[in-house]
């Protein structure tokens, strides 16, 4: 009768089984304990059916009473012994089902009992011994590889030590025989090891054998040159590395290991450079050998790819990149120094060979991509219909660009070496521009000549495209075949898109060379733009006739050349011809570079001074008018900023003579006024408006100074321009707000400059401050400019003090007290009616007008009456403010009282500072800072309390 699962037994029987199992697992089982069931948990027990029930109960208890642990991998400890149970009948440990005749033997359950008894005896329902192993940090393969690598390295070190150290103890012949024997054994071992399935060991032993062959070669070289005076390390190294690389490659071909082939690829990088050092020891020959080695590596990578030898292909690609880039970098470093013509021809050969290697790399990359695309792969999400497929920078594009750059640099190097040094950048730029033009417009020109080229786009050209959906071809009646030979089948179309992409990459690389040439000449163009600004320090001192002599008032040599504007023009054209994705970013750069090219033309051609000034003025006018006409905001802003910079340069260059300055500023004012009034975008309008005000202020000052007026009087002309700017800004603020705001800001700057010019004397200072104050009060009449009222009052106060100083008044109190009383009475009246909620607005101006002049005079007075009276009044004001809880009287009175008292300490502190060493003040300051930092939190709390107290005041 087949036994049922224990879970199908009645409830009482299940409870009895669980109770007995709890007694069993609670402690060791005694043989005389009749209450314990007799099953296979110990010697002499033979109850396999009950054993299966016990294991099932244990598993059930583990799942119900303890958190379930992750299941073990399949194949390890499966079945009841492993603690896993199926839904059906429980399988015994020996793989027998419970149904059918019982066939149990003692040996069938010994393993199960031995594995499960410890856990069950200890009362643990865990995974039994022999289950899932603990998580390992290192896999078996990694551990084996590390052991093999360490062993091989130790053996190699021992071999090197034997070869280098044991020369005296063992003769040359004996040592050669030992090394040859060990090498032969090591190289013969991989077959036997691979046959036994020890692949990693075979690779390690083969690596040891290769290292021993290198020692054999070194020993052979020493034996051959022993007793001779021949010393050719480069030639010997070339021969040795070539022979070893060939031997390792041949051995790797027949041996069941892969390491020798990879080692041969790495060693093959050295024969050609060593041979070049031996034959023609020069930088060009070594770099040529390195690039030629890279070409050979590329061939090896191609062959390995055809045979699907992935490690060999990867190794060959890595060595190609290392050897090729190394040779190219060294060649470019040598080419940057512009060597002589003979060396330049050698470097040209190196760069052209490198360009060919890069083009061959483009072909291999595209072939590998085609192979990858031909394999089935998971479907990637496709872009929405009508949207272009995103395509980033690919390896073939980068290689094509590198090829174009190397080709352009190689072709331009001989011309650069033949021309004078300042023309070198021009030679590179012209040749690179020719290569870029050929790569960019060549395929398009051929496509226009060949109508079949429309098939390159996958269909007819846009000019031949028909409207509507494609129509089905109309079937013609069958005609008998014409007599004669059958026509030849059409030739398949050439991969024109790939060729066009390659040519575009060549053009991009050549354009990069053009850009590098531009970077080389940009400093000279910047000097041409900024050097005339030094005329501001020596205005109207006269200028020579030539532009280069008039570059600066002091003797300044321009280190540019006639090629400077040419190179910059080519860079500008290259930036302007950039394709659509980056066009919006490159065209402003093209405009800026074109401006630099035009600015450097007068110096490059060494024009006459007047002609050079006319060229710069015309350039500024064209840029400002173009900024007003352009609708593109970025281009218009670039043109406006560039136009202002050129205008500043032209204005500075015109400071050689008064007439030239006035005429130049008048022309520039007209050039800036037009775009300020007609610009279509904001930035040109604002820039032109600000420039117009600045140029008008400079023109007014120049006219005044040209009539031999003092600078203090010329400041009034500048103030007049500032006032006119404020009037214009207020008039047209609604129509052109951005331009008017810029004009207003520039007008205030001009007002500040004009006021500063009038401060040379008390009389002019009084008039200038009065004019500035009236201007501020006038602008404060606008609703959105009310804060200027305070600035105007302050300037008028300063004008009053300046006038008092002119008239010789030494007691300002009779003049300040009435005005202060009026201000205080007005503030008190406004505060009573609630119009002013702040004590600063009500009493600040009156108290300041009352106390500050007296404080200034008290510091200058040597008597004691004024400081005493000032201190008493300040204390009274402070007490009144504290009683009324008002901020302004409290703080103003306290500040004046403290400063008045500090006047008494001024002289002693000055005398003490003269007596003490210079380091004492710094030490005191440092100690104060340390003390402040140490009590920072406490002081912050004090400051918070003071702030809260002041905040409660009005």
ABEGO torsion letter per residue (X at the ends): XBBBBAAABBAAAAAAAAAAAAAAAABBBBAABAABBBBAABBGBBBAAAAAAAAAAAAAAAAAABBBBBBBBBGBGBEAAAGBBBABBBBBAAGBBABEBBBBBAAAAAAAAAAAAAAAAAGBBBBBBGBBBBBBABBAAAAAAAAAAAAAAAAAAAAAAAAAAAAAABBAAAAAAAAAAAAAAAAAAAAAAAAAGBAAAAAAAAAAAAAAAAAAAAAAAAAAABGBABBBAAAAAAAAAAAAAAAAAAAAAABABAAAAAAAAAAAAAAAAAAAAAABBBAAAAAAAAAAAAAAAAAAAAAAAAAGBAAAAAAAAAAAAAAAAAAAAAAAAAAAAGBBAAAAAAAAAAAAAAAAAAAAAAAAAAAAAAAAAABBBBBBBBBBBGBBBBBBBBAAAAAAAAAAAAAAAAAAAAAAAABBAAAAAAAAAAAAAAAAAAAAAAAAAAAAABAAAAAAAGEBBAAABBBEBBBBBBBBBBBBBBBEBBBBBBBBBBBAAAAAAAAAAAAAAAAAAAAAAAAAAAAAAAAAAAAAAAAAABBGAEBBABAAAAABABBBBBABBAAAAAAAAAAAAAAAABBAAAAAAAAAAAAAAAAAAAAAAAAAAGBBAAAAAAAAAAAAAAAAAAAAABABAAAAAAAAAAAAAAAAAAAAAAAABAAAAAAAAAAAAAAAAAAAAABABAAAAAAAAAAAAAAAAAAAAAAAAAAGBBAAAAAAAAAAAAAAAAAAAAAAAAABAAAAAAAAAAAAAAAAAAAAAAAABAAAAAAAAAAAAAAAAAAAABAAAAAAAAAAAAAAAAAAAAAAAAAGBABAAAAAAAAAAAAAAAAAAAAAAGABABAAAAAAAAAAAAAAAAAAAAAABABAAAAAAAAAAAAAAAAAAAAAGBAAAAAAAAAAAAAAAAAAAAAAAAAAAAABBAAAAAAAAAAAAAAAAAAAAAAAAAAAAAAAAAAABX
